[in-house]
Amino acid sequence: MKTIITLTFLAGAFTFTSCKKTYSCTCTKPGQKDPAVSTWKLKEEDAQSNCNSLNAQYAEDSGSCVLSES
């Protein structure tokens, strides 16, 4: 019985740690009226990687991007 409870707990913990959430990457640069927003349903590290790529593009024009959970 203890084994079943332990396995159930571990399976539940693994499920919650690898779930995908919705993240938004908001990018702004000087002279831009409205910020550009990209939204993804990914794991946090994948969304952060995408936002970092956008940030590199916006940094060329003195802009920046910020990731947030939607």
N, C-alpha and C positions, 0 to 999 in steps of 0.2 A: 504494500500500500504506500509506504514511504517513497518507493522508487517511482511509482506512478505520479504522485504529487510533485516530486522533484522534477521529473521529466516534463510535466505539464507547465510548471513554473518556468523552466529554462526555455521551453518552446515559446511561451508567451513573451518572455523578456526579449528573445531574439526577434520576434515579430515586431515589437515596438521599436527596437533600435534601428531596424533597416527600412522603416516605412518611408514612403515618399510624401512630401508635403508640398504645398504651393508656395513658391518664393517669387518675389518681384525684385527686379533690378532697375532702379531708377537712376537715369543718367541725365546730367545737365552740363551745359557749357555756356560761356559768355555769349550773349546775343540771342540765345534760344528762349522763346516765349514760354513754351510748355515743355516739361521734362519728358524724355522718352522713357517709356516703361515696358520692360519685357517680363513676361510671366511664364514660369515653368513649374511643372509638377515633377520634382526630382528629389533625390536625397540631397541633404544640405551641402555636402562637399562638391557634388556635381553642379549644383546651382551656383555655388561660390566660384567654381572654376569658370563657368559661363560668364558670370558677372565680371570676373577679373579680366577676361578677354575683352569685354566691352569697355571696361575701364581703361585698358591700354589704348584702345582706339580713341576714346574721348580725351585722354590725357594729351594726345598730340595737339588738340585744340584748346588746351588749358581747362578741360572739363573733368568730371569725375562721376563715378557710379557707386551706388550703395545698395547692398542686398538687404532685403527685409522679408520676414515671413508674412504671407498674406492671410 
